[in-house]
């Protein structure tokens, strides 16, 4: 497996494993099968697992924690905070405050069973909270040894620059595929300029771009993929004066 370096020092496998679908959004979950997938990923040389506290919510981090406790693999863990969900609810709110980051980080550490998170992302940016204050709060977690690096998700180039001016940002994670190319406007170039790694999620369009799905009847009840496809169609629809 080839390696990539995110930011200055985070060396990870070129292909990471996004674990969200092991908990929800893409059909019913199967913990036994998911644990087998995690083990097979490690066998193939994948050492970069991506999760978040809101996947489940909480279930995904707990699942990875079970795997780490049983197998002791040498993997890097990226998780996220900032989207607040209550168990059993899909309703979400955003909280990027330093106090919430601290409590969310402590909870993630317990669920994962690790002493330090390798890469801690702000899952979504709350426009009502200055990014500078959010980063200051995360820097305090670095100083305390709770997290090693800071990442941002779905961020604009301007906000990325403001955050990076406070503390080096290791990686940006945003959806990027043949049908979702918004980051090509200025986010990718900003990452390149500042030496920030870029981690694309859903690079295969949640399976649609592989030809895996030919009919919506193939999708499980509650599968998130159809609504994602509808969103992509809306994004790609031409507007007045825009080129095809």
Residue pairs with C-beta under 8 A, 6 or more apart in sequence:
1 13
1 14
1 15
1 44
1 45
1 46
1 47
2 13
2 14
3 11
3 12
3 13
3 14
4 11
4 12
4 13
4 14
4 197
5 11
5 12
5 197
6 12
6 119
6 149
6 170
6 171
6 196
6 197
6 199
7 149
7 168
7 169
7 170
7 171
7 195
7 196
7 197
8 168
8 170
8 195
10 76
10 118
10 119
10 148
10 149
10 170
10 171
10 197
12 47
12 48
12 76
13 45
13 46
13 47
13 48
15 46
15 48
16 46
16 48
16 49
16 50
16 78
16 199
17 37
17 38
17 41
17 46
17 48
17 49
17 50
18 50
18 201
18 202
19 34
19 38
19 49
19 50
19 51
19 55
19 60
19 63
19 64
20 26
20 50
20 51
20 52
20 55
20 60
21 27
22 29
22 31
22 34
22 37
22 60
22 63
23 29
23 55
23 56
23 59
23 60
23 63
24 55
24 56
24 59
25 223
25 224
26 206
26 220
26 223
26 224
26 225
27 219
27 220
27 222
27 223
28 220
29 59
31 63
34 63
35 63
35 66
35 67
35 70
38 49
38 64
38 67
39 67
39 71
41 49
42 71
42 73
42 75
46 75
47 73
47 74
47 75
47 76
48 75
48 76
48 78
49 64
49 75
49 76
49 77
49 78
50 78
50 79
50 173
50 199
50 201
51 60
51 61
51 64
51 77
51 78
51 79
51 80
51 112
52 60
52 61
52 79
52 80
52 81
52 83
52 121
52 123
53 61
53 79
53 80
53 81
53 83
53 104
53 107
53 108
53 111
54 80
54 83
54 84
54 85
54 92
54 123
55 61
56 62
56 87
57 85
57 86
57 87
58 87
58 107
58 111
61 79
61 108
61 111
61 112
62 111
64 77
64 112
65 111
65 112
65 113
65 114
67 73
68 75
68 77
68 112
68 113
68 114
69 113
76 118
76 119
77 112
77 114
77 117
77 118
77 119
78 117
78 118
78 119
78 120
78 121
78 151
78 171
78 173
78 199
79 108
79 112
79 117
79 119
79 120
79 121
80 120
80 121
80 122
80 123
80 151
80 153
81 100
81 101
81 104
81 105
81 108
81 120
81 121
81 122
81 123
82 94
82 95
82 96
82 100
82 101
82 104
82 121
82 122
82 123
82 124
82 125
82 126
83 92
83 93
83 94
83 123
83 124
84 92
84 93
84 94
84 95
84 100
85 91
85 92
94 124
94 125
94 126
95 126
95 129
96 122
96 125
96 126
96 129
96 131
96 133
96 134
97 129
97 133
97 134
97 137
98 133
98 134
98 136
98 137
98 138
98 140
99 137
101 134
101 137
101 138
101 141
102 137
102 140
102 141
105 117
105 120
105 141
105 146
105 147
106 146
108 117
109 115
109 116
109 117
109 146
115 145
116 145
116 146
116 147
116 148
117 146
117 147
117 148
118 147
118 148
118 149
119 147
119 148
119 149
119 150
119 151
119 170
119 171
120 138
120 141
120 147
120 148
120 149
120 150
120 151
121 150
121 151
121 152
121 153
121 171
121 173
122 134
122 138
122 150
122 151
122 152
122 153
122 155
123 153
124 153
124 154
125 131
125 134
125 152
125 154
125 155
125 159
126 134
131 159
131 162
131 163
131 166
132 162
132 163
132 166
134 163
135 150
135 163
135 166
135 167
136 166
138 147
138 150
138 167
139 150
139 166
139 167
141 147
142 148
142 149
142 150
142 167
149 170
149 171
150 163
150 167
150 168
150 169
150 170
151 169
151 170
151 171
151 172
151 173
151 199
152 159
152 160
152 163
152 169
152 171
152 172
152 173
153 172
153 173
153 174
154 173
154 174
154 175
155 163
155 172
155 174
155 187
156 187
157 186
157 187
157 189
157 190
160 169
160 172
160 187
160 190
160 191
160 194
160 196
161 190
161 194
163 169
164 194
164 196
168 196
169 194
169 196
170 196
170 197
171 196
171 197
171 198
171 199
172 187
172 191
172 196
172 197
172 198
172 199
173 198
173 199
173 200
173 201
174 182
174 183
174 187
174 198
174 200
174 201
175 200
175 201
175 202
176 183
176 198
176 200
176 201
176 202
176 203
177 200
177 202
177 203
177 204
177 205
177 209
178 205
178 209
179 205
179 208
179 209
179 232
179 235
179 236
180 202
180 205
180 232
180 235
182 235
183 198
187 198
188 198
190 196
191 197
191 198
202 228
204 210
205 229
205 232
206 224
206 225
206 228
206 229
207 213
207 225
208 225
208 229
213 219
213 225
216 226
219 225
219 226
238 244
